[in-house]
Amino acid sequence: MNTMVSIDALALAPVLAPAAGAVLVLVLDVLAPRLRTAHHALGLLALAAGVAFAVPGALRGETDPVRSLCLPAPDGACFYEAGPLASALQIGALASALVVLLLVWPAGGSRDSAPEQLRGGPAVTVALVLSATAGAAAVAAAHDLGSWLVALELATLPAIALVALRATRSAGAGALSLLTTSLVSFAMVVLGAALWLVATGRPVFSGGAVEQALRSGDDRAVLLLGVLLLVGGLGFKLSLVPFHAWTPQAYAGGTEPVAAFLAATSKVAALAALVVVLRPLAAAGAPVLVGIGVLAALSMTVGNVLALVQDDPVRLLAWSTVAQAGWVILPLATLVPAGLAASGGYLLAYVIATLVAFTVVVLVGGGAAGRTLTAYRGMLRTRPALGALLGLALVSLAGLPPGVLGLVAKVVALRPVVAEGLWALALVAVVNAVIGVAVYLRWFAVLFQEPATAPGPARPAARGALAALALTGTALVLTSLAPQLLLGLLA
């Protein structure tokens, strides 16, 4: 009997490109440690290649996913399977990591324009970003429990190191908080995976196996308990309440680019892992998962209320992540295929707007002066381009025009909830949408105020941060003018 596994290297390229890039960066650091910008250039090239290889999968039909690592028997199961949603999430993870590398690009001019350097040098930073991104791309397409678990931790552990590399007391506390919650998360995920295996009898995420388990009373109870544990474990990584405590501490402890990585790439990885778990349940017609609805409602409410009292923009964005995570998982409570696509679309819209906001924070400066909302007073007058893009990002997160992308994303997220008749959950979401408007307009209003002092000479800007702003700003403007450019891929 032929037991060879068929391997399609081209299908695996979105994962292999950043993984190979991480290895090459470390080799280059050994051979030519003085070529500091070469590490970033190699990392950017690897991520750009990963995006290019993932695009064909996003354009294929739902019934014709990209497959690899396939077995010939018993039914040709594949351990790697990337449909349009998985490929779109891979693109989101790779592109957001590319923006983060631009934000940490070493400046060759004035020291004032240089981003804060982490311990270990550029090679370590770039290798960690690439490794975590490879895990994020892999977990989106992992179809078996073993690969899924390994990819999930690969997406998590380098992020902890990135926070710790700042080597300050607050960074150490943030990294320790993230490490502790990650260990608890992993324990819950492993236990949930074990229960999934017991209930379905198969070490893969299969709709057919789930359907059989749901028809058996005992197996059904074990499966749903396993799913709840998996959702809870991934709730840590998504910053869902009550698993969110690490979020503001890790964001504030790390540098702004690292906080952007946690807010964007890490969240894509967590949602991708959750979609892999819930897709077989949606295909099998499982009932509404009340636990996800409760987590969504709690996260929206707690995140918005605490964001309202923040004066540090990074902490405000951290609590914004908690609130937005509730919106991300809101449509998943319905456990219908349309809810999966809506969740992915909302996350990608959030990632674009959040990256624009973080890029502006990096350009303003992350010192004591920049870590307060008063640093942005009158920015629409003193630095109109930065102020306009930050304003567009904030209204997009709030779901207000002209941030049409955010508005459409919220409508798309609410649609499956209303269609399934979950009126209580929809009402909570609408109330939180109103509170969210107050959160972001509070920062937005600062942009119109009189500058606290007469504007001095503009702070020199790092070229990498300017390139990141150009990329993210262009993406936000285009998707605000034509939201279907993003959301249409997931429809």
C-alpha positions as CSV (number, residue, x, y, z in Angstrom):
1,M,0.0,0.0,0.0
2,N,1.3,3.4,-0.9
3,T,1.6,5.5,2.3
4,M,3.6,8.4,0.9
5,V,2.4,11.9,1.8
6,S,2.0,14.2,-1.2
7,I,3.7,17.5,-0.7
8,D,3.0,20.6,-2.7
9,A,5.7,23.1,-1.8
10,L,4.0,25.9,-3.7
11,A,0.9,25.4,-1.6
12,L,3.0,25.6,1.6
13,A,4.9,28.7,0.4
14,P,3.0,31.2,2.5
15,V,4.4,29.3,5.5
16,L,7.8,28.3,4.1
17,A,8.7,31.8,3.0
18,P,8.7,33.5,6.4
19,A,10.2,30.4,8.0
20,A,13.0,30.2,5.5
21,G,13.5,34.0,5.9
22,A,14.0,33.6,9.7
23,V,16.7,30.9,9.1
24,L,18.4,33.0,6.5
25,V,18.4,36.1,8.7
26,L,20.2,34.2,11.5
27,V,22.7,32.8,9.0
28,L,23.3,36.2,7.6
29,D,23.9,37.6,11.0
30,V,26.6,35.0,11.7
31,L,28.3,35.6,8.3
32,A,27.9,39.4,8.2
33,P,26.8,40.9,11.5
34,R,27.5,44.5,10.4
35,L,24.9,44.4,7.6
36,R,22.1,45.7,9.9
37,T,19.7,46.8,7.2
38,A,20.2,43.6,5.2
39,H,18.4,41.6,7.9
40,H,15.3,43.8,7.5
41,A,15.5,43.8,3.7
42,L,15.6,40.0,3.8
43,G,12.7,39.8,6.2
44,L,10.6,42.2,4.1
45,L,11.4,40.1,1.0
46,A,10.3,36.9,2.7
47,L,7.0,38.4,3.9
48,A,6.3,39.9,0.5
49,A,6.9,36.5,-1.1
50,G,4.6,34.9,1.4
51,V,1.8,37.4,0.5
52,A,2.3,36.8,-3.2
53,F,2.1,33.0,-2.7
54,A,-1.1,33.3,-0.6
55,V,-3.0,35.5,-3.0
56,P,-4.0,32.6,-5.4
57,G,-5.6,30.7,-2.5
58,A,-7.7,33.8,-1.6
59,L,-9.0,34.0,-5.2
60,R,-10.0,30.3,-5.4
61,G,-13.5,28.9,-4.7
62,E,-14.6,27.6,-1.3
63,T,-14.9,24.1,-2.7
64,D,-11.5,24.2,-4.2
65,P,-9.0,25.0,-1.4
66,V,-5.2,24.8,-1.7
67,R,-4.2,21.4,-0.2
68,S,-0.9,19.8,0.7
69,L,0.5,17.1,3.0
70,C,-2.2,14.7,1.8
71,L,-2.5,11.0,2.6
72,P,-3.6,8.5,0.0
73,A,-5.6,6.5,2.5
74,P,-8.1,6.0,4.0
75,D,-9.9,9.0,2.4
76,G,-7.1,11.2,1.2
77,A,-7.2,13.5,4.2
78,C,-4.9,16.6,4.0
79,F,-3.1,18.1,6.9
80,Y,-2.8,21.5,5.1
81,E,-5.9,23.1,3.6
82,A,-6.3,26.8,2.8
83,G,-9.5,28.0,1.3
84,P,-10.4,31.7,0.6
85,L,-10.8,32.7,4.3
86,A,-7.7,30.9,5.4
87,S,-5.6,32.4,2.6
88,A,-7.1,35.9,3.4
89,L,-6.0,35.5,7.0
90,Q,-2.6,34.4,5.9
91,I,-2.3,37.6,3.8
92,G,-3.4,39.6,6.8
93,A,-0.8,38.1,9.0
94,L,2.0,38.4,6.5
95,A,1.2,41.9,5.5
96,S,0.8,43.2,9.1
97,A,4.1,41.7,10.0
98,L,5.7,43.4,7.0
99,V,4.4,46.7,8.4
100,V,5.9,45.9,11.8
101,L,9.3,45.3,10.2
102,L,9.0,48.7,8.4
103,L,8.3,50.3,11.8
104,V,11.5,48.8,13.3
105,W,13.6,49.6,10.2
106,P,16.9,51.1,11.5
107,A,17.4,54.7,10.5
108,G,20.7,55.8,9.0
109,G,20.3,59.5,9.8
110,S,19.6,61.4,13.1
111,R,19.4,59.3,16.2
112,D,16.1,61.1,17.0
113,S,14.5,59.4,14.0
114,A,15.7,55.9,14.8
115,P,13.2,53.5,16.2
116,E,13.9,52.0,19.6
117,Q,16.2,49.0,19.2
118,L,15.6,45.8,21.1
119,R,18.2,43.7,22.8
120,G,19.9,41.2,20.5
121,G,20.0,43.5,17.5
122,P,18.1,43.6,14.3
123,A,18.6,39.9,13.4
124,V,16.9,38.7,16.5
125,T,14.0,41.0,16.1
126,V,13.5,40.1,12.5
127,A,13.9,36.4,13.1
128,L,11.3,36.5,15.9
129,V,8.8,38.4,13.8
130,L,9.2,36.0,10.9
131,S,9.0,32.9,13.1
132,A,5.8,34.1,14.7
133,T,4.3,35.0,11.3
134,A,5.2,31.6,9.9
135,G,3.2,30.1,12.8
136,A,0.3,32.5,12.1
137,A,0.2,31.5,8.4
138,A,0.5,27.8,9.3
139,V,-2.3,27.7,11.9
140,A,-4.7,29.2,9.4
141,A,-4.4,26.2,7.2
142,A,-3.6,23.4,9.7
143,H,-6.1,20.6,9.3
144,D,-4.8,18.2,12.0
145,L,-4.5,18.6,15.7
146,G,-0.7,18.1,15.9
147,S,0.2,20.7,13.3
148,W,-2.5,23.1,14.6
149,L,-1.0,23.0,18.2
150,V,2.6,23.4,17.1
151,A,1.7,26.3,14.7
152,L,-0.3,28.0,17.4
153,E,2.5,28.0,19.9
154,L,5.0,29.0,17.1
155,A,2.8,32.1,16.6
156,T,2.8,32.9,20.4
157,L,6.2,32.2,21.9
158,P,8.3,34.6,19.7
159,A,5.8,37.4,20.5
160,I,6.6,36.9,24.2
161,A,10.3,37.3,23.5
162,L,9.7,40.4,21.4
163,V,8.0,42.1,24.4
164,A,10.8,41.0,26.8
165,L,13.6,42.2,24.5
166,R,12.9,45.8,25.4
167,A,14.7,45.0,28.7
168,T,12.8,47.4,31.0
169,R,10.9,46.6,34.2
170,S,7.6,47.2,32.5
171,A,8.6,45.1,29.5
172,G,9.6,42.2,31.8
173,A,6.3,42.5,33.7
174,G,4.4,42.5,30.4
175,A,6.3,39.5,29.0
176,L,5.8,37.6,32.2
177,S,2.1,38.3,32.2
178,L,1.9,37.2,28.5
179,L,3.9,34.1,29.2
180,T,1.8,33.1,32.2
181,T,-1.5,33.5,30.3
182,S,0.0,31.7,27.3
183,L,0.9,28.7,29.5
184,V,-2.6,28.5,30.9
185,S,-4.0,29.0,27.4
186,F,-1.9,26.2,26.0
187,A,-3.0,23.8,28.8
188,M,-6.7,24.6,28.0
189,V,-6.1,24.1,24.3
190,V,-4.3,20.8,24.7
191,L,-7.1,19.5,27.0
192,G,-9.7,20.7,24.5
193,A,-7.8,19.0,21.6
194,A,-7.7,15.8,23.6
195,L,-11.5,15.9,24.2
196,W,-12.0,16.6,20.5
197,L,-10.0,13.5,19.6
198,V,-11.9,11.4,22.1
199,A,-15.3,12.6,20.8
200,T,-14.6,12.4,17.1
201,G,-12.1,9.5,17.0
202,R,-10.0,11.4,14.4
203,P,-7.0,13.7,14.9
204,V,-8.2,16.1,12.2
205,F,-10.7,18.9,12.1
206,S,-13.3,17.1,10.0
207,G,-16.9,18.1,9.5
208,G,-18.0,14.5,8.9
209,A,-16.4,13.3,12.2
210,V,-18.1,16.2,14.1
211,E,-21.5,15.4,12.5
212,Q,-21.2,11.8,13.8
213,A,-20.2,12.9,17.3
214,L,-23.1,15.3,17.5
215,R,-25.5,12.5,16.8
216,S,-24.3,10.5,19.8
217,G,-25.3,11.8,23.2
218,D,-22.1,11.0,25.1
219,D,-19.8,12.1,22.2
220,R,-21.8,15.3,21.8
221,A,-21.2,16.3,25.4
222,V,-17.5,15.5,25.2
223,L,-17.2,17.4,21.9
224,L,-18.9,20.5,23.2
225,L,-16.8,20.6,26.3
226,G,-13.7,20.2,24.2
227,V,-14.9,23.1,22.0
228,L,-15.5,25.3,25.0
229,L,-12.0,24.6,26.3
230,L,-10.5,25.4,22.9
231,V,-12.5,28.6,22.7
232,G,-11.4,29.6,26.2
233,G,-7.8,28.8,25.4
234,L,-7.9,30.9,22.3
235,G,-9.7,33.6,24.2
236,F,-6.4,34.4,25.9
237,K,-4.7,35.0,22.6
238,L,-7.7,37.0,21.2
239,S,-7.7,39.2,24.4
240,L,-11.3,38.3,25.2
241,V,-12.8,39.1,28.6
242,P,-12.1,37.5,31.1
243,F,-8.9,36.3,29.5
244,H,-7.6,39.8,28.7
245,A,-5.6,40.9,31.7
246,W,-2.2,40.6,29.9
247,T,-3.2,42.9,27.1
248,P,-2.7,46.5,28.4
249,Q,0.4,45.4,30.4
250,A,2.1,43.7,27.4
251,Y,1.2,46.5,25.0
252,A,2.5,49.3,27.3
253,G,5.6,47.3,28.3
254,G,6.8,46.6,24.7
255,T,7.8,49.1,22.1
256,E,5.1,50.5,19.8
257,P,5.9,48.3,16.9
258,V,5.8,45.2,19.1
259,A,2.4,46.4,20.4
260,A,1.3,46.7,16.8
261,F,2.4,43.2,16.2
262,L,0.4,41.9,19.2
263,A,-2.6,43.9,18.0
264,A,-2.5,42.8,14.4
265,T,-0.5,39.7,13.5
266,S,-1.1,37.8,16.8
267,K,-4.8,38.5,16.6
268,V,-5.0,37.2,13.0
269,A,-3.2,34.0,14.2
270,A,-5.7,33.6,17.1
271,L,-8.8,34.1,14.9
272,A,-7.4,31.8,12.3
273,A,-6.9,29.1,14.9
274,L,-10.5,29.6,16.1
275,V,-11.9,29.4,12.6
276,V,-10.2,26.1,12.1
277,V,-12.0,24.7,15.2
278,L,-15.4,26.2,14.4
279,R,-15.5,25.5,10.6
280,P,-16.3,21.7,11.1
281,L,-19.1,22.6,13.6
282,A,-20.6,25.1,11.1
283,A,-20.5,22.6,8.3
284,A,-22.2,20.0,10.6
285,G,-25.0,22.4,11.5
286,A,-24.1,22.6,15.2
287,P,-26.4,24.7,17.4
288,V,-25.6,28.3,18.4
289,L,-22.6,28.4,20.8
290,V,-23.8,30.5,23.7
291,G,-20.4,30.8,25.2
292,I,-19.0,32.7,22.3
293,G,-21.9,35.2,22.5
294,V,-21.2,35.7,26.2
295,L,-17.5,36.3,25.6
296,A,-18.3,38.8,22.8
297,A,-20.7,40.8,24.9
298,L,-18.4,40.9,27.9
299,S,-15.4,41.9,25.7
300,M,-17.2,44.7,24.0
301,T,-18.5,46.2,27.2
302,V,-15.4,45.9,29.4
303,G,-13.0,47.0,26.6
304,N,-15.1,50.1,25.7
305,V,-15.7,51.2,29.3
306,L,-12.0,51.0,30.2
307,A,-10.9,52.5,26.9
308,L,-13.0,55.6,27.8
309,V,-10.7,56.5,30.7
310,Q,-7.3,56.0,29.1
311,D,-5.0,58.9,28.4
312,D,-2.1,56.8,27.1
313,P,-2.8,56.1,23.4
314,V,-1.1,52.7,23.5
315,R,-3.2,51.6,26.5
316,L,-6.3,53.1,24.8
317,L,-5.5,50.9,21.7
318,A,-4.9,47.9,24.0
319,W,-8.4,48.2,25.5
320,S,-9.7,48.9,22.0
321,T,-8.3,45.5,21.0
322,V,-10.3,43.9,23.8
323,A,-13.5,45.6,22.6
324,Q,-12.9,44.9,19.0
325,A,-12.2,41.3,19.8
326,G,-15.8,41.1,20.9
327,W,-16.9,42.3,17.5
328,V,-14.5,39.9,15.8
329,I,-16.1,36.8,17.4
330,L,-19.7,38.2,17.5
331,P,-20.7,36.5,14.2
332,L,-19.1,33.2,15.3
333,A,-21.7,32.7,18.0
334,T,-24.1,31.7,15.2
335,L,-21.9,28.8,14.0
336,V,-23.0,29.3,10.4
337,P,-20.5,29.5,7.4
338,A,-21.5,33.2,6.7
339,G,-20.5,34.0,10.3
340,L,-16.9,32.7,9.7
341,A,-16.5,35.0,6.7
342,A,-18.0,37.9,8.6
343,S,-15.6,37.4,11.4
344,G,-12.6,37.3,9.1
345,G,-13.7,40.4,7.3
346,Y,-14.2,42.3,10.5
347,L,-10.7,41.3,11.8
348,L,-8.9,42.4,8.6
349,A,-10.8,45.8,8.7
350,Y,-9.7,46.2,12.3
351,V,-6.1,45.3,11.5
352,I,-5.8,48.0,8.8
353,A,-7.2,50.8,10.9
354,T,-5.2,49.7,14.0
355,L,-1.9,49.6,12.1
356,V,-2.5,53.1,10.8
357,A,-3.1,54.3,14.4
358,F,0.0,52.6,15.7
359,T,2.1,53.9,12.8
360,V,1.1,57.4,13.7
361,V,1.9,56.8,17.4
362,V,5.4,55.6,16.3
363,L,5.9,58.7,14.2
364,V,4.7,61.1,17.0
365,G,7.2,59.4,19.3
366,G,6.8,56.9,22.1
367,G,8.5,58.8,24.9
368,A,6.8,60.2,27.9
369,A,5.5,63.1,25.8
370,G,4.1,60.9,23.1
371,R,2.4,58.5,25.6
372,T,-0.4,61.0,26.3
373,L,-3.4,62.2,24.2
374,T,-2.3,65.8,24.6
375,A,0.7,65.1,22.3
376,Y,-1.9,64.9,19.5
377,R,-3.6,68.3,20.2
378,G,-4.1,70.3,17.0
379,M,-2.4,67.6,14.8
380,L,-4.8,68.4,12.0
381,R,-3.2,71.9,11.9
382,T,0.4,71.1,12.7
383,R,0.8,67.8,10.9
384,P,-2.3,67.6,8.6
385,A,-1.3,64.4,6.8
386,L,-0.7,62.5,10.0
387,G,-3.8,64.0,11.6
388,A,-6.0,63.1,8.7
389,L,-4.9,59.5,8.5
390,L,-5.2,59.1,12.3
391,G,-8.6,60.6,12.2
392,L,-9.7,58.2,9.4
393,A,-8.4,55.3,11.4
394,L,-10.3,56.4,14.5
395,V,-13.6,56.9,12.7
396,S,-13.1,53.6,11.0
397,L,-12.7,51.8,14.3
398,A,-15.8,53.7,15.5
399,G,-17.8,52.6,12.5
400,L,-18.5,56.2,11.3
401,P,-18.2,57.9,7.9
402,P,-15.9,58.6,6.2
403,G,-14.5,55.4,7.7
404,V,-16.9,53.4,5.6
405,L,-14.8,50.2,5.9
406,G,-15.5,50.1,9.7
407,L,-19.1,50.8,9.3
408,V,-19.7,48.1,6.7
409,A,-17.6,45.6,8.7
410,K,-19.9,46.2,11.7
411,V,-23.0,45.7,9.6
412,V,-21.5,42.5,8.1
413,A,-20.7,41.3,11.6
414,L,-24.2,41.9,12.9
415,R,-26.0,40.4,9.8
416,P,-25.6,36.7,10.8
417,V,-26.5,37.5,14.4
418,V,-29.8,39.1,13.4
419,A,-30.5,36.4,10.8
420,E,-30.3,33.7,13.5
421,G,-32.6,35.7,15.8
422,L,-30.0,36.4,18.5
423,W,-31.7,39.7,19.4
424,A,-30.3,40.1,22.9
425,L,-26.8,39.7,21.6
426,A,-27.5,42.1,18.7
427,L,-28.8,44.7,21.2
428,V,-25.7,44.5,23.3
429,A,-23.6,45.0,20.2
430,V,-25.6,48.1,19.1
431,V,-25.2,49.6,22.6
432,N,-21.5,49.0,22.5
433,A,-21.2,50.5,19.0
434,V,-22.5,53.7,20.5
435,I,-20.1,53.5,23.4
436,G,-17.3,52.8,21.0
437,V,-18.1,56.0,19.1
438,A,-17.4,57.9,22.3
439,V,-14.1,56.1,22.8
440,Y,-12.7,57.0,19.5
441,L,-14.2,60.5,19.1
442,R,-12.6,61.4,22.4
443,W,-9.2,61.0,20.7
444,F,-10.5,62.3,17.4
445,A,-11.6,65.6,19.1
446,V,-8.1,66.2,20.4
447,L,-6.9,66.5,16.8
448,F,-9.0,69.6,16.3
449,Q,-8.0,71.4,19.5
450,E,-5.6,74.3,19.7
451,P,-2.0,73.1,20.0
452,A,-0.7,73.3,23.5
453,T,2.4,75.1,22.4
454,A,3.6,76.7,19.1
455,P,4.7,73.9,16.8
456,G,8.5,73.5,16.7
457,P,10.6,71.9,14.0
458,A,9.2,68.6,12.8
459,R,10.8,65.5,14.4
460,P,12.8,63.6,11.8
461,A,10.8,60.6,10.7
462,A,12.3,57.2,10.0
463,R,12.0,56.1,6.4
464,G,10.6,52.8,7.4
465,A,7.8,54.3,9.4
466,L,6.9,56.6,6.6
467,A,6.8,53.7,4.2
468,A,4.5,51.8,6.7
469,L,2.3,54.8,6.9
470,A,2.1,55.0,3.1
471,L,1.1,51.4,2.8
472,T,-1.4,51.3,5.6
473,G,-2.8,54.7,4.8
474,T,-3.3,53.8,1.2
475,A,-5.0,50.5,2.2
476,L,-7.3,52.3,4.6
477,V,-8.3,55.0,2.1
478,L,-8.9,52.5,-0.7
479,T,-11.0,50.1,1.4
480,S,-12.9,53.0,2.8
481,L,-13.8,54.2,-0.7
482,A,-14.5,50.6,-1.9
483,P,-15.0,48.2,1.1
484,Q,-15.7,45.4,-1.3
485,L,-12.0,45.3,-2.2
486,L,-11.5,43.7,1.2
487,L,-14.9,42.3,2.4
488,G,-15.8,41.1,-1.1
489,L,-13.0,38.5,-1.0
490,L,-14.7,36.9,2.0
491,A,-18.3,37.1,0.8
